[in-house]
Amino acid sequence: MTMELNILGTASQLPTANRNHGAYLLRWEGENILLDPGEGTQRQCVKGGLSVPAIRTICISHFHGDHCLGLPGIIQRLSLAKITEPVSILYPGEGEDFLKRLLSCSDFHQTLTLKLLPIPPEGMVFHTGKLRIEAIKLKHRIPTFGFRIVQPGGFHFDKEKLAAAGIKGKSVGILQEKGELQTDRGVVSRESVSKPVPDRVFAYVADTAPGKHLKPLMSHADLLLCETTFMENERNLAEAYDHLTTGTAAKAALENKVSFLIATHFSERYRDTRVIEKELREIFPRSYAAEDLTRFSLVLKTKILHVKTIRKSNGQAT
């Protein structure tokens, strides 16, 4: 079982020669979830060999341009592909007018069925396939939400314990459904013959000031994608504009028992992200400063993270 995060852009307000506006494609459990499509997202997908027509869920954290200006191109591409399944868009409900403008900013033949899901101020929960998406409020200058995407856990039966309890065949299904089973040896509970399987979690923390609101988003995340706009020597700017620094992001990841931290949304003042990664790792060693057109693949069973470039070269990812 692998969780795959494709980085399409890592810039914050201003793109640079080497950084596109932020955009992220999560492929997991058969779902293709696009997060915060900034300007140029469609072309970045082409450069990375990623399928825009496969996208069925789009999550927008807030309506600052670097997080949403790529949406019109994505919607038009999906419509051009004659997608028949509904495409869901999660977005801050208080930004409804902005969404309407983005969806009607040019003349094109709209054939998509759009499932518009405005997020209320208190947040919301949405289900797609085997995944649960939780939208949790952040602290920014305009209404903003982070997204916690969960593959719910459960339990796994222990074959030896089932055999010892004399449970087999259809009885296993009854125990699974009802939670307990009357046997010749007494009542057997599901918990006594199984092992718990934890939730698997991907978390996306968009633009925000630090604070306690990060805990429900980050807690025990297997993979955390987090804005890290400024380094520590620019903490005054981070505080002025409601952003995280390398230090606040790394400390929050450490405190909330995150497995891996992927930093993104960098100020244009930083040309070399290696200095950002170095500062992050001084606090949280399992940190990475993302680069455009890279892929992070996390093997959940072994907790091994693979990183590769996804730029196309002669039609192949490298």
Summary of the structure (lengths in Angstrom):
residues: 318
radius of gyration: 21.5
end to end distance: 22.0
largest distance: 72.3
contacts: 1081
relative contact order: 0.15
helix: 26%
strand: 34%
